[in-house]
Amino acid sequence: MEIRATETPILEWSGDALAIGLFENAVELNGDLPALDEKLAGTLKELIGETEFDGKSGSSAVTRVGANSPIRKIILVGLGQSDALTLDSLRNIAAAIARIAKKERVKTLGISLAIAANDPALTAQAITEGILLALHQDNRFKSEPEEKAAKLERLDLIGLGSQDSAITRAKQIGDGVILARELVSAPPNSLTPMKMAETAEAIASEHGLALEILEQEDCEKLGMGAFLAVAQASDLPPKFIHLTYKPEGTPRRKLAIIGKGLTFDSGGLNIKGAGSGIETMKMDMGGGAATLGAAKAIGQLKPDVEVHFISAATENMISGKAMRPGDILTASNGKTIEVNNTDAEGRLTLADALVFAEKLGVDAIVDLATLTGACIVALGNDIAGLWSTDEALAAQLKTAAEEAGEKFWQLPMEEKYFEGLKSPIADMKNTGPRAGGSITAALFLKQFVQETPWAHLDIAGPVWADKESGCNNAGATGFGVRTLVNWVTAS
């Protein structure tokens, strides 16, 4: 699909469909719209009147224009209240337009939202992201594609000329989000630790990143007893993935992003029972997927920041070699862990990854993981949890998330709760009491970072959507990629 930023006047634009945005309680035609309505033989006023279109957010109306018109269809979309319009609402409005255009079998689409954009570049980027992400469909595992209808071939962003670089940025970020979606959506017999490593190899090859894959024996030499204990029951070898993006010249800062990479989680010997959602545990590598998606985007954006992308990829399976409740593990920093639940495995893989990342001498570390059901209980399916040892880092991430349209809520690092993780025979247990489970998980991870500013993002809820919402279709969302990219590229 070709996406163009154009200053072509709305009165001169021609194509299959023109989408026009109108604010709530201000749906009277102004600017060039009265002249356009006259050109279209009163189609706009007639559509507003017949459908009682009021411009509320989420509202829309479509009609065919009369014969011999340069525009075949008109799409009206509600912008809501003018003072409530945000970048994310623009992203979602664009997604709604994309779905209408798809339903109407539009090949050439113009969008004119007639807004006073404070930042035209961010506006063009948000609209482009909404269109691209709403139109993404994953048909890789179907014998025949579902969609055989006409596809959108050209999109014109009317009134946003000279924003080609913003459109390019949106496409590059969209590439990363879509990669993350497709990794999370893939079944576990397709998306294995080896496949994750191959995906990292492809990113490195295509975008000039350095790649290091640590095999089991390499991890053994580094003393990664926590990660390897999780991996030991699987017939598939673990892969410790380390991608590095380095800019030309001296980097402005050095960062590390770590993603949980459990390609399937059976729960281990504490097997997930009936009603546990075990059939959805292919998505337990959502953090690793976002990490690789961010790597793909950063490799194209090429900021002046050095970034290390890390994922300890494995399965958590059951066999005679499986780690047992009661086992004591030694992580690569020498800390000992009593395993009291083999289904709290993600934090074990992250523990060794955090130790590895800190040794790289970075300025900040962010990990993200589908870590706890407790976070979903606390924040629901749409909001991710954020914990940090550094308030400046937390503020950076919240700013990046707001621009991305991804929701996070910061929870406390309540040190008193670590009492619930203490073990009489080891340094700690891998789970604490039921209460405050997402907080004790964060406190567990904190034991594996000494001095580097660090943040933990629990994305268990928003990694997957049960139904279409905003620019997300039902299924994997690619959550976290846009926030990570914004964080890395922030000035």
Buried (B, 14 or more C-beta within 10 A) or exposed (E): EEBBBBEBEBEEBEBBBBBBBBBBEEBEBEEBBEEBBBBBEEBBBBBBEEBEBBBBBEBBBBBEBEEEBEBBBBBBBBBBBEEEBEBBBBBBBBBBBBBBBBEBEBBBBBBBBBBEBEEBBBBBBBBBBBBBBBBBEBEEEEEEEEEEEEEBEBBBBBBBBEBBEBBBBBBBBBBBBBBBBBBBBBEBEEBBBBBBBEBBBBBBEEBEBEBBBBEBEEBEEBBBBBBBBBBBBBEBBBBBBBBBBBBEEEBEBBBBBBBBBBBBBBBBBBEBEEEBEBEEBBBBBBBBBBBBBBBBBBBBBBBEBBBBBBBBBBBBBBEEEBBEBEBBBBBBBEBBBBBBBBBBBBBBBBBBBBBBBBEBEBBBBBBBBBBBBBBBEBBEEBBBBBBBBBEEBBEBBBBBBBBBBBBBBBBEBEEEBBEBBEBEEBBBBBBBEEEBBBBBBBBBBBBBBEEBBBBBBBBBBBBBBEEEBBBBBEBBBBBBBBBBBBBBBBE
